[in-house]
Amino acid sequence: MRQPDQNYMLRQLPFVVGGLAGILLLTNRLLTPQLTEAQARSDALGVILSAVLILTGLLWQQVQPRSPEAVDLIGEEGFELAPELPEQVKTELAWASHLLLTNTVTRSLVVFYEGKVLLRRGILGVNPQVKPGAILTRVLEKQKPVYLVNLKLYPGRIEFDYLPENTQGLICQPIGDRGALILGANAPRSYTKQDENWIEGIADKLAYTLTRVADDVATAEI
């Protein structure tokens, strides 16, 4: 479902006021039997002001960006954690996913690490498994994030079948050199630079925790 444009009435206001003023000036001119010099000057000034208002409305249409159109993602809301994870990792993943879902436009997220799905949260896709396609593979190899601002424009979107099918925007953020954080939004072009920095910081924190726990386990087995 699309969200209403909160600024629509504000952008239309100069058109309405300018048009109404122009109509009133024209009506007044037609109903005046004899035009005086003072009225002629007033009418000229009124026409100029009406034109300025209409021009302002046109400029506002171009300058003020419209809010991205949001949709209701298709799927059921859920929270799934890999059962074999240590409690420390479960707590860390629960904390990180909660922050992302409540402080960014993210509505669905997946944590993929060392070939396994550690977490799915938010609106869940039909497919619970992640099979890395070209985009996710590039993120894992290059260790650089990819932001698809309008997912429906990318043919490669079919690889993200583990997210809701109508996901609008997507970020693949590497978790160190072993995994990735995949986040889906319900509106295109909705992640800001601040969101991207926030996501990168959380991914780095997850990478540190997961690496440390894996090293502790390896040490204990020796």
LINJOVEN-V82882 format. One record per backbone hydrogen bond with DSSP energy under -1.0 kcal/mol. NH is the residue of the N-H (numbers start at 0). CO is the residue of the C=O. Records with the same first field share a line. If there is no record, write none. Layout:
NH->CO  CO
This chain:
7->4
10->6
11->7
12->8
15->11
16->12
17->13
18->14
19->15
20->16
21->17
22->18
23->19
24->20
25->21
26->22
27->23
28->24
29->25
30->26
39->35
40->36
41->37
42->38
43->39
44->40
45->41
46->42
47->43
48->44
49->45
50->46
51->47
52->48
53->49
54->50
55->51
56->52
57->53
58->54
59->55
60->56
62->58
63->59
70->185
77->121
79->119
81->117
84->81
89->85
90->86
91->87
92->88
93->89
94->90
95->91
96->92
97->93
98->94
99->95
100->96
101->97
102->98
103->99
106->183
107->183
108->120
109->181
110->118
111->179
112->115
113->177
115->112
117->110
118->110
119->79
120->108
121->77
122->106
123->75
124->161
126->160
136->132
137->133
138->134
139->135
140->136
141->137
142->138
145->171
147->169
150->167
152->149
153->150
156->153
157->154
158->155
159->156
162->159
166->163
167->184
168->184
169->147
170->182
171->145
172->180
174->178
177->174
178->174
179->111
180->172
181->109
182->170
183->107
184->168
188->148
195->191
196->192
197->193
198->194
199->195
200->196
201->197
202->198
203->199
204->200
205->201
206->202
207->203
208->204
209->205
210->206
211->207
212->208
213->209
214->210
215->211
216->212
217->213
218->214
219->215
220->216
